[in-house]
Amino acid sequence: MSQPIRLAIVGVGKIAHDQHLPAIAASDRFRLVGAATHGEVALDVPVFGSIDQLLASGIEIDAVAMCQPPQARFDAAVKALRARKHVLLEKPPGATLAEVEALTQTAEKQGVSLFAAWHSRYAPGVEPARAWLAGRRILSVDIEWKEDVRRWHPGQQWIWDAGGLGVFDPGINALSIATHILPQHIFLLSGQLDVPENRDAPIAAHLAMADMDGAPIRAVFDWRQTGPQSWNICVYTDAGTLLIEQGGAKLTIAGDPVDLPAEAEYPSLYNHFADIIASGAREADRSPLRLVADSFLRCSHLQVAPFID
């Protein structure tokens, strides 16, 4: 058996603690050897205040997982790639499409792997949904992604700043699933973004999209949901209705529940990253981020009441 990939993590915040670190610890294909982050964290590996210090430390590193907010990711990712480290980008892979293109070109030039890690695509119901929809004619799609921002992002100011995406931070998960399972290219027609008067980013979005045959695709993202949270995609086809619920943890096809394995998004994601490194590939799909960028370009903006965390 080959030696584990020596991995460092940059940005040890909530998503790193909740998902990345447990997935890395459980993997026999990776070994955590270092980290860089702002502030103090308790880990069993050396922790540095910047990626510059991490890369200059002399620690032998093969790959780096970038888990900091998207506004701060580009500079660190460029430095890691230029140091010939394989790079995983937590979603969204950048604050702009041009950033992700620049990172892709840099990875190609340096001959290392780059992985835009759309974790929701690894939910257990996603691949079965993709396989079933491959031979179907899509009639319409309804996407409902509603959650309570105070529950999932308490006190996180960066997410409301320009480049933080606001409600598209979770909404892009829905778009990553939709762009993966639907058999045709989808594009934005129009929409509305609800932006609190004291914030840069939207708290809700209403999108009208379509596929290349004109099938309507409607999406509603809202961060003001209380009570039960809603992460659903309903696809109406010529062979019946496919329903993804709970972000991909539950799947129903033509009225019949599909037996699915337990959720393992991040372990599956890291396993795929190891495969990408082993093959020398690069995988940086930008289609979900492109739809978000188009939303900021194409949608009307409605100012709504201030959001106070």
C-alpha positions, 0 to 999 in steps of 0.5 A: 500500500502506498504512503498516505498523502501528506496534507495541510489545511488552511483556514481552520474554522467551522467547516474545517472542524465539522467536516474536513478534520474528521474526514481526514482523520478517518482516511487511510489515504491522507495524513494531516501534517500541518495547518495555517489559520488566524487565531489559536487552534488546538491540533496535533500538528504544527499550526502557523499563522499564514500559508507563507509560514507553513510553506517555509516551515520545512514540513513535507507537504504533498497537498493543501486543503483551502477552507478559508472564506472565498475572499481570502482563498486566491492568494493562498491557493496560488502560493500553494500551487506555485510551491507545487502542492496539489490543492483542494478548494472548498466551495465556492472555489473562488470569489470570482470566475476569473480567480478559478480560471487563474488557479486552473491555469496555474495548476496546469503550468505547475503540473499539479492537481486542482480540485473544486470540491462541490461536497453536495454532489457526494450526497448519497442520493445524487449519483442515483438521481443523475443516472436515472435522469440521464435517459429522461426528458425534463419537463420542469424543475423546482428547487427549494433551499431554505434554512436559518442563517442564525443556526448555520452561520452565527456571527460570520460577517464574511458571508455578508460581505461582497464576495461572501455570496450571502444566501448563495453560500448554501444555494450554490450547493443546490446549484452544484447538484442541479448542474450535476444531475440534469442532463442538459446545460442550464442557464439563468433567465431572470430573478430577484435578489433580496438584499438587506439594507445593511449588508452587501450580499442577499438574504434570499434569491428567486431564480428563473432558469431553463435547460436547452429544451426550454424546460423551466427551472425555478429556484428559491433560496432563503435564509429566513427559514425557521423551524424545519429546514428545506433542501429539496429538488423536484424534477418532473420528467416524462417518466415520473417525478424525482424528488431529492430531499434533505440535501441529497440524503433522501431520494424518491423516484416515481413515488418509490423511495430509493434505498441509500447508504449513509451520508458520507459527503466529505469522506467521499470527497477526499477519496476522490481528491486522492484519485485525482492526485493519483491520476495527475488530473485537474477537476475545477468545474465552474458551472455552479459558480457561473450561475451565481455570478450570472444571478448578480449580473442578471437579477433585479435587486430588492432592498429589504429590512436590515439583518441583525445577527 
